[in-house]
Amino acid sequence: MEPILTIDDNYVPPDNRTLGVYAFLWCSKYLKQPDGPEAGDPWRFTPEQIRILKRWYEIDENGRFIYRQGTIRRLKGWGKDPFTAALCAFEFVGPCRFDRWGADGFPIAKAQSAAWVQIAATSMDQTRNTMTVFPNLFSEEAIEKYGIDVGKQIIYSAVGNRIEAVTSSHTALEGGRSTFNLLNETQHWKENNGGHLMAMTIAGNLAKSRGGGARSMEITNAPLPGEDSVAERTYHAWAKLRDKDAEVPRRAGVYYDSVEAPAIPDLSDREALEAGIIAARGDATWLDVDWIISTIYAGTYPAYQSRRMFLNQLVSDDDSLISPQAWDACQTDEQLQRGDRITLGFDGGKTDDATALVAMRLSDRLIVPIGIWEQPDGPQGDGWEVPRDQVEDAVHHTFATYNVVGFFADVALWESEVESWSEEYRTRLVVKASGKSTVGRDMRGGLVEITAANERLVAAVEAGKVKHNGHRTLKRHVMNAKRKINRFGVSFTKEHRESKRKVDGYAATLLADLARHNLVESGKLKRPRSGRVWGFGA
């Protein structure tokens, strides 16, 4: 059972393009194992941690760091606190910054002058996990060489460098000149405990650093979707970058490193559960698999919490429409082929709402997004509007490429375009979207039909009766969809009216599936049309 990785495990920069080698050598010499059976022994990184070091400290041809913002997401017990404590110690007094190129073409590193390392959390209890590691982490040689004074809340070196725990309000943090920030357990950083403002303040402080060398690293378990934690926001920001291209996060300076167990539909399948834990733990072989399984089976935690903590899976809460595990289990490598018989679903926006055009193959319910357009984050999104010409081109190209026999489009904000599509393609479409239009279908009405269609699609996903091609943006929209109970059953909705978490891709998928269902139920597939016999063959 292969784990789900956010970074290709084979991606490691060469030694002449990383300061990670210095981190490995320095920590191995000056740090000790802080606890456990090997307490007091020289510090040792696992191969997995060495790969992280080399990636995180990767530099370009000018000696500048590739990554400015990082996240390490792992299951409970992996060792995030000791590992990042070692990282903080290296940033505190170790040779953690580029100095110059050696004659052999390899970088020569130096210590950060006036190093100021902050371990940030929304409560003192959160910082304690990392701060309590330091007294047993530094070797006697390190304490003597660097003049280290280990305090409970602030650790000083002889030259005034410091490591400190910070849990103050964002206003107290404003204007700080920290050189490295560790954001601890960001799955707990929320708006109601000041976590959002703290994260933004820290990011603003790092942006002001001289020479652009200051950086931050988050450590987290898998966040719970819908809680709007900093960890969830970071994941969504990375996912949106990754949706564009695999290299975009790297170019943006964003490092996101997660090892997640693959989909396990049923936790009672002990063999699959054991394999999933082993996949998610990576090199953390000290984790006792049998103990974790017994904890899961004891029922101490709800199933979704067990998946989040012990499998590092992004799981839905009770209000989510479709679980990530059910969706992932439907993924296939198949793609649409020219001439395939398909139905289309369309849900359009104008500015902040996304616009989605999704195809579904009649023969096997293969879901393939033709296009999903959404507002970019940050300043690039100011004044953005959906590129209607691109959407129109995508519709016409789809009709030219595939055998489109049904097209259901929500008319809201796109009335004129939908009317035009209906006029142009009515002779090719076998089923009508509504009594008034071949293509137009107003999702603000017809609650009974939409509810039944939603329940039918969710049941098909859970039973593995649909397929999809793993499109990341579509998955994000599907995961954002929440259950909405009405008098007819269960429909779907956003988490709240003003939510930035889009569900338009799911809405378009639902319309494509409804078009397919209505076409199948109509019996028109079996009737001769234009000299052809309709069937499910491609």
Buried (B, 14 or more C-beta within 10 A) or exposed (E): BEBBBBBEEEEBBEEEBBBBBBBBEBBEBBBBBBEEEEEEEEBEBBEBBBBBBBBBBBBEEEBEBBBBBBBBBBBBBBBBBBBBBBBBBBBBBBBBBBEEBEEEEBBBBBBBEEBBBBBBBBBEEBBBBBBBBBEBBBBEEBBEBBBBEBBEEEBBBEEEBBBBBBBBEBEEBEEBEBBBBBBBBBBBBBEEBBBBBBBEBBBBBBEEBEEEBBBBBBBBBBBBBBEBBBBBBBBBBBBBBBBBEEEBBBEBBBBBBBBBBBBBBEBEEEEBBBBBBBBBBBBBEEBEBEEBBEBBEEEEBEBBBBBBBBBBBBBBBEEBBBBBBBBBBBBEEEEBEEEBBBBBBBBBBEEBBBBBBBBBBBEBBBBBBBBBBBBEEEEEEEEBEBEBEEBEEBBEEBBEBBBBBBBBBBBBBBEEBBBBBBEBBEEBBBBBBBEEBBBBBBBEEBBEBBBBBBBBBBEBBBEEEBBBBEBBBBBBBBBBBBBBEEEBBBBBBBBEEEBBBBBBBBBBBBBBBBBBBBBBEBEBBEEEEEEEEBEEEB
